[in-house]
Amino acid sequence: MRVRRRPASFFTHTSLYTLRVGGALEGFISLLDNYEMSTGVAETITPEELQENQHFLDAILKTAVMKTTHRYLASKKLSPSDPLQFKKQLFDIWFRMYQRDRTGAEDSCGFEHVFVGETRAGKDIIGLHNWVQFYLQEKANNVDYKGYKARDNKDTPDADDHVLNLQFSWKGLVKPLGSSFIGVSPEFEVALFTIVFLMSTEKTTKAVVKVDEYLLEIVVCRHGRAIGTSYPKMISSNNRQ
């Protein structure tokens, strides 16, 4: 794999991905402005923001992928069979606040880190493994797309790409390499990362899965009983026609 430089906007350059807002995605987007960007700054969660969390969970739990996920996890005794208790479990995994920075403040949660992104010490970008947030931040001129790490001999992303390793800067800070699913739904990512999280109690779990033509390593790191980070890592795409 090698780095391909692209001066243009990623989504403008590819013209492949269209954001169709509605249902769970609409609820997902409403959560993206609920957090402080910097770790070490205590989060203040308002009653309205808590309600938005609940609405998002309600929306994804109505989807086929999350219903299947719930049945699977309940069959493995990893989740309660009661839907309300499963929803509470998801809240604790993704939205329960915890201390990421050593300041003593509850400054982070799994959802913020994975889907929104954070900065550390005003120097580093951490997290931000979600294509919708990347898309919206790029539209707002907060993201400067630097390029991507190509598979095989490809010169450009195409419509078959669902995982990319991107290089970008966000509000002036550079992330040398960040991996993300592209074009998938938020409920798909929540489902996949939750399953990997609950299948192991290790600090870091790496599960190799095959999605379409891709052989992926799904990396999930724990922060106590919550997700610390999670992201896909492309191993190969040898089945491409």
C-alpha positions as a printed Julia matrix, in Angstrom:
241×3 Matrix{Float64}:
   0.0     0.0    0.0
   1.18    3.52  -0.71
   0.02    7.04   0.07
  -1.87    8.88  -2.65
  -2.02   12.66  -2.36
  -5.27   14.4   -3.23
  -5.48   18.2   -3.0
  -9.26   18.26  -3.53
 -12.0    17.51  -1.06
 -12.36   13.77  -0.55
 -16.12   13.69  -1.08
 -16.01   16.28  -3.88
 -13.2    14.35  -5.52
 -14.93   10.98  -5.41
 -18.55   12.13  -5.96
 -19.52    8.65  -4.77
 -21.23    9.1   -1.45
 -24.54   10.85  -0.84
 -25.76   11.61   2.65
 -29.45   10.73   2.87
 -30.64   12.09   6.19
 -33.48   10.37   7.97
 -34.26    7.85  10.69
 -31.26    6.77  12.74
 -28.89    8.92  10.69
 -30.82   12.07  11.56
 -30.59   11.19  15.24
 -26.91   10.39  14.83
 -26.15   13.79  13.3
 -27.94   15.57  16.16
 -25.34   14.13  18.56
 -22.24   15.36  16.76
 -22.24   18.87  18.29
 -22.82   17.74  21.89
 -19.19   17.41  22.97
 -16.12   19.44  23.89
 -13.4    18.88  21.32
 -10.5    18.74  23.79
  -9.86   15.99  26.31
  -9.22   17.26  29.8
 -12.26   19.56  29.61
 -15.18   18.24  31.65
 -18.23   17.47  29.56
 -21.51   19.09  30.58
 -24.36   16.93  29.34
 -27.68   18.77  29.28
 -31.11   17.12  29.69
 -31.73   17.86  26.0
 -28.53   16.07  25.0
 -29.42   13.08  27.18
 -32.76   12.96  25.39
 -30.98   13.03  22.03
 -28.9    10.04  23.16
 -32.07    8.15  24.01
 -33.76    9.08  20.73
 -30.74    7.82  18.78
 -30.74    4.52  20.65
 -34.49    4.16  20.09
 -33.98    4.78  16.36
 -31.19    2.24  15.85
 -32.98   -0.39  17.94
 -35.81   -0.3   15.39
 -33.43   -1.28  12.57
 -33.05   -4.82  11.29
 -29.31   -4.88  11.95
 -29.7    -3.96  15.63
 -32.59   -6.4   16.12
 -30.38   -9.14  14.71
 -27.5    -7.98  16.89
 -29.69   -8.07  20.0
 -30.93  -11.6   19.26
 -27.37  -12.8   18.66
 -25.93  -11.23  21.82
 -28.86  -12.44  23.93
 -28.39  -15.99  22.57
 -24.76  -15.83  23.7
 -25.8   -14.53  27.15
 -23.79  -11.38  26.49
 -26.8    -9.05  26.57
 -30.12   -9.09  28.41
 -33.06  -10.33  26.36
 -35.24   -7.47  27.59
 -35.1    -4.61  25.01
 -35.03   -1.86  27.64
 -32.15   -3.49  29.47
 -30.29   -3.94  26.18
 -30.8    -0.24  25.46
 -29.33    0.58  28.89
 -26.37   -1.67  28.12
 -25.77    0.19  24.86
 -25.98    3.52  26.68
 -23.37    2.41  29.21
 -21.04    1.13  26.47
 -21.3     4.19  24.21
 -22.53    7.2   26.19
 -21.47    6.75  29.81
 -18.92    9.48  30.52
 -15.47    8.61  31.83
 -12.03   10.16  32.37
  -9.74    9.9   29.35
  -7.32   12.68  30.28
  -5.5    12.57  33.62
  -7.16   15.72  34.9
  -9.84   13.97  36.92
 -12.65   15.33  34.74
 -15.2    13.12  33.0
 -14.19   14.32  29.58
 -14.99   11.54  27.12
 -17.16    8.6   26.11
 -17.01    5.92  23.45
 -19.42    7.67  21.1
 -17.54   10.96  21.25
 -14.16    9.39  20.61
 -15.15    7.03  17.78
 -17.79    9.02  15.95
 -17.09   12.68  16.78
 -13.34   12.88  17.38
 -11.26   14.58  20.05
  -7.98   16.45  20.48
  -5.33   15.72  23.08
  -3.16   18.45  24.61
  -4.03   20.73  21.7
  -1.62   18.75  19.52
  -3.1    15.43  18.41
  -6.33   14.27  16.84
  -7.62   11.09  18.43
 -10.6     9.07  17.32
 -12.81   10.43  14.52
 -13.34    7.15  12.72
 -16.66    8.02  11.12
 -17.33    9.01   7.52
 -20.47   11.09   8.27
 -18.62   13.32  10.72
 -15.73   13.6    8.25
 -18.19   14.55   5.49
 -19.93   17.2    7.6
 -16.69   18.65   8.94
 -15.3    18.83   5.41
 -18.44   20.65   4.23
 -17.92   23.12   7.09
 -14.29   23.66   5.95
 -12.96   22.21   9.22
 -11.28   19.23   7.53
  -8.48   19.42   4.98
  -8.26   16.12   3.14
  -4.61   15.19   2.51
  -4.92   11.84   0.81
  -5.52    8.17   1.43
  -3.57    4.97   1.63
  -4.34    3.0   -1.5
  -4.86   -0.73  -1.74
  -3.19   -2.64  -4.57
  -2.43   -0.29  -7.5
  -5.49    1.94  -7.23
  -5.09    5.63  -8.01
  -8.54    6.74  -6.79
 -11.27    5.48  -4.45
 -14.27    3.97  -6.22
 -17.85    2.98  -5.45
 -16.73   -0.41  -4.13
 -14.64    1.16  -1.37
 -16.21    0.74   2.06
 -13.02    1.05   4.13
 -10.31    3.65   3.63
  -7.25    4.86   5.5
  -7.34    8.66   5.3
  -4.84   11.39   6.04
  -6.33   14.73   7.03
  -6.13   17.79   9.23
  -9.04   18.82  11.46
  -9.25   22.41  12.68
  -5.54   22.84  12.06
  -4.33   19.61  13.68
  -3.05   16.75  11.55
  -4.03   13.1   11.8
  -1.34   11.18   9.86
  -3.57    8.15   9.36
  -7.13    7.37  10.38
  -9.2     4.42   9.23
 -12.94    4.45   8.71
 -15.81    2.62   7.12
 -17.23    4.64   4.22
 -20.89    4.8    3.27
 -22.19    2.5    6.01
 -24.98    3.28   8.48
 -24.37    4.28  12.11
 -26.35    1.26  13.31
 -24.0    -1.04  11.35
 -20.96    0.4   13.12
 -22.62    0.39  16.55
 -23.67   -3.23  16.01
 -20.28   -4.47  14.82
 -18.19   -2.68  17.43
 -20.6    -3.65  20.24
 -20.43   -7.34  19.32
 -16.62   -7.32  19.29
 -16.57   -5.38  22.58
 -18.87   -7.85  24.34
 -17.21  -10.97  22.94
 -14.07  -10.35  25.0
 -12.98   -8.79  28.28
  -9.45   -8.09  27.04
  -8.16   -4.52  27.13
  -7.76   -4.64  23.34
  -9.68   -7.05  21.12
  -8.8    -7.66  17.48
 -11.26   -9.67  15.44
 -10.61  -10.64  11.83
 -13.77  -10.52   9.71
 -14.63  -10.65   6.03
 -16.94   -7.93   4.7
 -17.62   -8.19   0.96
 -14.18   -8.29  -0.69
 -12.33   -7.02   2.37
 -10.46   -8.93   5.02
 -10.62   -6.6    8.0
  -9.26   -6.44  11.5
 -11.81   -4.84  13.82
  -9.98   -3.21  16.71
 -11.88   -2.44  19.92
 -10.19   -1.06  23.05
 -11.96   -1.05  26.4
 -12.15    1.76  28.92
 -13.5    -0.12  31.89
 -17.02   -1.2   30.95
 -17.19    1.21  28.02
 -15.61    1.49  24.59
 -12.38    3.47  24.54
 -11.92    3.33  20.78
 -12.93    1.15  17.86
 -12.1     1.17  14.17
 -11.63   -1.09  11.14
  -8.2    -1.89   9.81
  -7.92   -3.22   6.26
  -5.74   -6.31   5.96
  -6.33   -7.13   2.31
  -8.83   -7.02  -0.54
  -7.7   -10.0   -2.55
 -11.11  -10.94  -3.89
 -11.6    -7.86  -6.0
 -12.89   -8.69  -9.49
